[in-house]
Amino acid sequence: MAVLFRKDFFRPDFNFMEVSHRYYSGFLGLVLLGLTIWTFTDRILRKEFGIYLGLAILLLISQINLGRLTVTLKLDPTSVNLHLLNAIAFFLVILTVSIDSREKVLYQKKIFIKSDCLFRKDNILYYILLIGIVVQIVLGGRVSSHYAGLACPDFPTCWGQWIPDNPLEIVKIQIIHRFGAYMVALLLTFTLSFAIWKNFPTPSKRLLQISMYLLVAQIILGILNVFFGLPKLVTALHTGFAVLLLMFSYLSLISRAIVLTSENERRPEK
C-alpha cells in the first residue's frame, strides 16, 4: 500500500510498468476471488465449474509467490521461467472454463467434452505442437531473463554463421530460441497438413490457419527486434503474438473435441 502514496510514482525513472503489473494482478485476483465465492455458493455452478475455479485460485496463489521470488531473487532465470509457465497454465484454465460455460449456456449442453474425444491418437500432433509452443515461449523467457535479445546482430545467421564457433552463453540461448521457432513452424505445418488430410472440422482447420498467420507475424516481429534493437512496442507484440499462437492452437484442439462430442451425443445408441 505504501507504493500508492509514493511521491515519485510518476517520475520518468520510476518503474511504472512493474507497478501497473502488480495493480492489474491484484485486480485480477479480486475478480477471480469474487467469482469463485459466487460459484461455490451455488450448488449447480459449483458442480459445473468448481474444479476449474479452484484450480485457478491455486495457480494464482502460486503465481503471486513466483512473482515475489522473481523480485527478491532479482530476475533469477529459473523463477522467471516458472512464473511464465504458471501464467500460461492459469491462462489456459480460464480460457477453458470460459469455453465450457459458453457452450453450456448457448447450446444447453450437458457435457462439454468427452475424454475419448479429446485424448485420441489422431490428436497427437496437437499435443506435440502445444508442447513445442510452450517450450518456445519458455525459451523466449530465457532470452529475456539473460538479456540475450541482441546477442546475434544478424538474421537468419548469427555473426555470419548458423551455429557460431565457441559462442558465448547468451549467444547459445539466442540460437536455441531461433531453432525452437523453426521447430514450431515445422510442427504447425505438419499439424495443419494432417488436419486437412484427415478432414478435421472446419473450425479446427480455420483456427490452425490463423495460427499459421500468427506464426509468420511472430517471426517477422522477431526479425524486427534484431534489426531495430528491441523496440518496446515490437517486444510487447512479440510476447503477445506468442500467447495468441498458443491460444489459437489450443482452441483448434478444443473445437475438434467439442464437435466430436456433439456428434457422439447425436449418434443413436446401438
C-alpha positions as CSV (number, residue, x, y, z in Angstrom):
1,M,0.0,0.0,0.0
2,A,2.9,2.3,0.6
3,V,3.5,2.5,-3.1
4,L,0.1,4.2,-3.5
5,F,1.4,7.2,-1.7
6,R,4.9,7.4,-3.2
7,K,5.7,11.0,-4.4
8,D,7.9,9.6,-7.1
9,F,5.3,7.4,-8.7
10,F,5.1,9.5,-11.9
11,R,8.9,10.1,-12.1
12,P,10.3,9.0,-15.5
13,D,12.7,6.7,-13.8
14,F,10.1,5.0,-11.7
15,N,9.2,1.5,-12.8
16,F,5.7,2.3,-14.0
17,M,5.3,-1.0,-15.9
18,E,6.2,-3.1,-12.8
19,V,3.8,-1.3,-10.6
20,S,1.0,-1.4,-13.2
21,H,1.6,-5.1,-13.5
22,R,1.2,-5.5,-9.7
23,Y,-2.0,-3.5,-9.7
24,Y,-3.5,-5.4,-12.6
25,S,-2.6,-8.7,-10.9
26,G,-4.3,-7.6,-7.7
27,F,-7.4,-6.5,-9.6
28,L,-7.5,-9.8,-11.4
29,G,-7.1,-11.7,-8.2
30,L,-10.0,-9.9,-6.6
31,V,-12.2,-10.5,-9.6
32,L,-11.3,-14.2,-9.6
33,L,-11.8,-14.5,-5.8
34,G,-15.3,-12.9,-6.1
35,L,-16.2,-15.2,-9.0
36,T,-15.0,-18.2,-7.1
37,I,-17.0,-17.3,-4.0
38,W,-20.1,-16.7,-6.0
39,T,-19.7,-20.1,-7.8
40,F,-19.2,-22.1,-4.7
41,T,-22.3,-20.6,-3.1
42,D,-24.5,-22.1,-5.8
43,R,-24.8,-25.9,-6.0
44,I,-25.2,-26.1,-9.7
45,L,-22.4,-23.7,-10.6
46,R,-20.1,-25.4,-8.0
47,K,-20.7,-28.8,-9.7
48,E,-20.1,-27.4,-13.2
49,F,-17.2,-25.0,-12.7
50,G,-15.9,-25.5,-9.1
51,I,-12.9,-27.6,-10.2
52,Y,-11.8,-25.0,-12.8
53,L,-12.0,-22.1,-10.4
54,G,-10.4,-24.0,-7.5
55,L,-7.5,-24.8,-9.8
56,A,-7.4,-21.2,-11.0
57,I,-7.1,-19.9,-7.4
58,L,-4.3,-22.3,-6.6
59,L,-2.4,-21.2,-9.8
60,L,-3.0,-17.6,-8.8
61,I,-1.5,-18.1,-5.4
62,S,1.4,-19.9,-7.0
63,Q,1.8,-17.0,-9.5
64,I,1.9,-14.4,-6.7
65,N,4.6,-16.4,-4.8
66,L,6.6,-16.9,-8.0
67,G,6.3,-13.1,-8.7
68,R,7.7,-12.4,-5.2
69,L,10.6,-14.8,-5.9
70,T,11.2,-13.1,-9.3
71,V,11.7,-9.8,-7.5
72,T,13.5,-11.0,-4.4
73,L,15.9,-13.1,-6.4
74,K,16.5,-10.3,-8.9
75,L,15.1,-11.9,-12.0
76,D,16.6,-15.3,-11.4
77,P,16.1,-17.2,-14.7
78,T,14.5,-20.2,-13.0
79,S,11.9,-18.1,-11.1
80,V,11.2,-16.1,-14.2
81,N,10.5,-19.2,-16.3
82,L,8.4,-20.8,-13.6
83,H,6.5,-17.5,-13.3
84,L,5.9,-17.6,-17.1
85,L,4.8,-21.3,-17.1
86,N,2.4,-20.8,-14.3
87,A,0.9,-17.8,-16.1
88,I,0.4,-20.0,-19.2
89,A,-1.3,-22.7,-17.1
90,F,-3.6,-20.1,-15.4
91,F,-4.5,-18.6,-18.8
92,L,-5.4,-22.0,-20.3
93,V,-7.6,-22.8,-17.3
94,I,-9.5,-19.5,-17.5
95,L,-9.8,-19.9,-21.3
96,T,-11.2,-23.5,-20.9
97,V,-13.8,-22.5,-18.2
98,S,-14.9,-19.7,-20.5
99,I,-15.5,-22.0,-23.4
100,D,-17.2,-24.6,-21.2
101,S,-19.6,-22.0,-19.8
102,R,-20.3,-20.6,-23.3
103,E,-21.1,-24.0,-24.7
104,K,-23.5,-24.9,-21.9
105,V,-25.3,-21.5,-21.8
106,L,-25.7,-21.0,-25.6
107,Y,-26.2,-24.6,-26.7
108,Q,-27.7,-26.1,-23.5
109,K,-25.1,-28.9,-23.5
110,K,-24.9,-31.2,-20.5
111,I,-21.4,-32.5,-21.4
112,F,-18.6,-30.1,-22.5
113,I,-16.1,-32.5,-23.9
114,K,-15.8,-36.3,-23.6
115,S,-12.3,-37.5,-22.6
116,D,-12.2,-40.0,-25.5
117,C,-12.9,-37.2,-28.0
118,L,-10.0,-35.1,-26.5
119,F,-7.4,-37.8,-25.9
120,R,-7.4,-39.6,-29.3
121,K,-4.4,-41.0,-31.3
122,D,-5.1,-38.6,-34.2
123,N,-4.8,-35.6,-31.8
124,I,-1.1,-36.5,-31.0
125,L,0.2,-33.8,-33.3
126,Y,-1.9,-31.2,-31.5
127,Y,-0.2,-32.1,-28.2
128,I,3.3,-32.1,-29.7
129,L,2.5,-28.7,-31.2
130,L,1.2,-27.3,-27.9
131,I,4.2,-28.6,-26.0
132,G,6.5,-27.1,-28.7
133,I,4.9,-23.7,-28.4
134,V,5.1,-23.7,-24.6
135,V,8.7,-24.7,-24.7
136,Q,9.4,-21.9,-27.3
137,I,7.7,-19.4,-25.0
138,V,9.9,-20.5,-22.1
139,L,13.0,-20.2,-24.4
140,G,11.8,-16.7,-25.2
141,G,11.6,-16.1,-21.4
142,R,15.2,-17.3,-21.1
143,V,16.3,-14.9,-23.9
144,S,14.7,-12.0,-21.9
145,S,15.9,-13.0,-18.5
146,H,19.5,-13.4,-19.8
147,Y,19.4,-10.2,-21.8
148,A,20.2,-12.2,-25.0
149,G,17.8,-10.5,-27.3
150,L,20.6,-8.7,-29.2
151,A,23.2,-11.5,-28.8
152,C,23.0,-12.1,-32.6
153,P,23.2,-8.9,-34.6
154,D,22.0,-10.5,-37.9
155,F,19.4,-12.9,-39.2
156,P,18.9,-15.7,-40.1
157,T,22.6,-16.3,-39.3
158,C,24.3,-15.3,-36.1
159,W,27.6,-13.4,-36.5
160,G,27.6,-14.7,-40.1
161,Q,27.2,-18.4,-39.1
162,W,24.2,-20.7,-38.5
163,I,26.0,-22.0,-35.4
164,P,28.9,-19.7,-34.3
165,D,32.2,-21.2,-33.2
166,N,32.7,-21.1,-29.4
167,P,29.7,-18.8,-28.8
168,L,29.1,-17.0,-25.5
169,E,26.3,-18.3,-23.3
170,I,23.9,-15.6,-24.3
171,V,24.6,-16.4,-28.0
172,K,23.7,-20.1,-27.3
173,I,20.4,-19.0,-25.7
174,Q,19.5,-16.9,-28.8
175,I,20.5,-19.7,-31.2
176,I,18.4,-22.2,-29.3
177,H,15.4,-19.8,-29.3
178,R,15.7,-19.4,-33.1
179,F,15.9,-23.1,-33.8
180,G,12.9,-23.5,-31.5
181,A,11.0,-21.2,-33.7
182,Y,11.9,-23.3,-36.8
183,M,10.7,-26.4,-35.0
184,V,7.4,-24.8,-34.1
185,A,7.0,-23.8,-37.7
186,L,7.5,-27.4,-38.8
187,L,5.1,-28.8,-36.2
188,L,2.4,-26.3,-37.1
189,T,2.8,-27.1,-40.8
190,F,2.6,-30.9,-40.1
191,T,-0.5,-30.4,-37.9
192,L,-2.3,-28.2,-40.4
193,S,-1.5,-30.6,-43.2
194,F,-2.7,-33.5,-41.2
195,A,-5.9,-31.7,-40.3
196,I,-6.6,-31.0,-44.0
197,W,-5.7,-34.6,-45.0
198,K,-8.0,-36.1,-42.3
199,N,-10.7,-33.6,-43.0
200,F,-10.9,-32.2,-39.4
201,P,-13.9,-30.0,-38.6
202,T,-13.8,-26.6,-40.5
203,P,-13.4,-24.5,-37.3
204,S,-10.4,-26.6,-36.3
205,K,-8.7,-26.1,-39.6
206,R,-9.5,-22.4,-39.7
207,L,-8.0,-21.9,-36.2
208,L,-4.9,-23.7,-37.3
209,Q,-4.7,-21.4,-40.4
210,I,-4.9,-18.4,-38.1
211,S,-2.1,-19.9,-36.0
212,M,0.0,-20.1,-39.2
213,Y,-0.6,-16.4,-39.9
214,L,0.3,-15.6,-36.3
215,L,3.5,-17.6,-36.6
216,V,4.5,-15.7,-39.7
217,A,3.8,-12.4,-37.9
218,Q,5.7,-13.7,-34.9
219,I,8.8,-14.5,-36.9
220,I,8.7,-11.0,-38.6
221,L,8.4,-9.4,-35.2
222,G,11.4,-11.4,-34.0
223,I,13.4,-10.2,-37.0
224,L,12.4,-6.6,-36.3
225,N,13.6,-7.0,-32.8
226,V,17.0,-7.9,-34.0
227,F,17.4,-5.2,-36.6
228,F,15.9,-2.3,-34.6
229,G,17.4,-3.0,-31.2
230,L,14.4,-4.4,-29.2
231,P,11.9,-1.5,-29.5
232,K,9.4,-1.8,-26.6
233,L,6.3,-2.0,-28.8
234,V,7.7,-4.7,-31.0
235,T,8.9,-6.7,-28.0
236,A,5.5,-6.4,-26.4
237,L,3.8,-7.5,-29.7
238,H,6.3,-10.4,-29.9
239,T,5.2,-11.7,-26.5
240,G,1.5,-11.1,-27.2
241,F,1.6,-12.9,-30.5
242,A,3.3,-15.9,-28.8
243,V,0.3,-16.1,-26.4
244,L,-2.1,-15.8,-29.3
245,L,-0.4,-18.6,-31.2
246,L,-0.7,-20.8,-28.2
247,M,-4.4,-19.8,-27.7
248,F,-5.5,-20.5,-31.3
249,S,-3.7,-23.8,-31.5
250,Y,-5.3,-24.8,-28.2
251,L,-8.7,-23.6,-29.4
252,S,-8.3,-25.7,-32.6
253,L,-7.8,-28.9,-30.5
254,I,-10.8,-28.0,-28.2
255,S,-13.1,-27.1,-31.1
256,R,-12.4,-30.5,-32.6
257,A,-13.2,-32.3,-29.3
258,I,-16.4,-30.3,-29.0
259,V,-17.6,-31.3,-32.5
260,L,-16.7,-34.9,-31.9
261,T,-18.5,-34.9,-28.6
262,S,-21.6,-33.4,-30.2
263,E,-21.5,-36.0,-33.0
264,N,-21.3,-38.8,-30.4
265,E,-24.3,-37.4,-28.5
266,R,-26.4,-37.3,-31.7
267,R,-25.4,-40.8,-32.7
268,P,-28.1,-43.3,-31.9
269,E,-27.2,-46.0,-29.4
270,K,-26.9,-49.5,-30.8
